[in-house]
Amino acid sequence: MPNRKPFEFAGQTIDGGTRRTVDLPVSTLSDHTPVSLRVHVIHGKKAGPTVFVSAAVHGDEVMGVEIVRRFLQSDLLNGLRGTLMVVPIVNAFGFHNRSRYLPDRRDLNRSFPGSSQGSLASRLAGIFLDQVVKRCDLGIDLHSAAIHRTNLPQVRVSAGNDRVMALAKVFGAPVILTSGLREGSLRAEAAEAGVDVLLYEAGEGLRFDEMAARAGVAGILRVLRSMDMLPAKGIAKAKVQPLLCQSSKWLRAPTGGLLRTYRGDGDVVEEGEVIASVSDPFGEQDVDMVAPSDGIIIGRAVMPVVNEGDAVFHIADVRHDDPAQAVEDIANQLENSPLFDEDEII
């Protein structure tokens, strides 16, 4: 069988059954050091969809970079059908500076669709959107919480998008959260261009988390398998269905002081339950924080010092007979089971 038609990208030709890292020029630093958007292209021998996997849109979200690193090491990619465009670090400026933002202090994920005549963030957004995202049928964008916060592994989807919801269930993270599209975000502008994006949130800025990494790698492989881009053999299916959450809210610190939390990621809470306390440094004042409603903690602050109004707990509603057991089962699966299990095939 003749090889597939080559993939043309940024002036380079990638033949079927090969892979190559391509640099897209972005800018130069003030000392004239060049900065590029590095895209690893894997062009399968057989035809199939084109999918992008991206991480570090926020430069301090290193968890996604680790997930991409592990994913690219998988031998399963040797049997790829279609094309993958993998960008481990979208925001190289922020990554080098261990910062969420770019040097112009803008949030890249609020700068789409971007412009070649705009700010540095706008220019980078435009290059990524036009050169990578719009060439794809689907995207998987990897994120984590901001610094001093952590997120339970979760996939965020838009309400009413049945295709993305089905893929989110295949991904198999502990939680699926229905989340609206924000103006200027990658997900919103990709949707405008007709490209669906799965947004995976897990872990903490500038930190690694093993459960988050395993869930991320396994989820990407499952999604690609469901699209017939990878062979079935060797990809373990999710044994526990994710918890579906249609809304969420942040519980904020009622006063400034020292934070003591009594509940953590994945814990199920009941309305009125005391889940944290904030005390002044002299121990003269102690203010309880109570859950405003029943739900599951999908994100929380990890810094023990808070100011009044700081976001402390992200609580999502959940409709399940035993959500605590479901989260525990998913965690056990990720911690105790091999990622690839020939006896459990999708």
Buried (B, 14 or more C-beta within 10 A) or exposed (E): EEEBEEBEBBEEEBBBBBBBEBEBEBBEEEEEEEBBBBBBBBBBBBEBBBBBBBBBBBBBBBBBBBBBEBBBEBEBBEBBBBBBBBBBBBBBBBBEBEBBBBBEEBBBBBBBBBEEEBBBBBBBBBBBBBBBBBBBBBBBBBBBBBBBBBBBBBBBBBEEBEEBBEBBBBBBBBBBBBBEBEEBBBBBBBBEEEBBBBBBBBBBBBBBBEBBBBBBBBBBBBBBBBBEBBBEEBBBBBEBEBBBBEEBEBBBBBBBBBBEBEBEBBBBBEEEBEBBBBBEEEEEEEBEBBBBBBBBBBBBBBEEEBEEEBBBBBBBBBEBEEBBEBBBBBBEBBEEBEBBEEEEBB
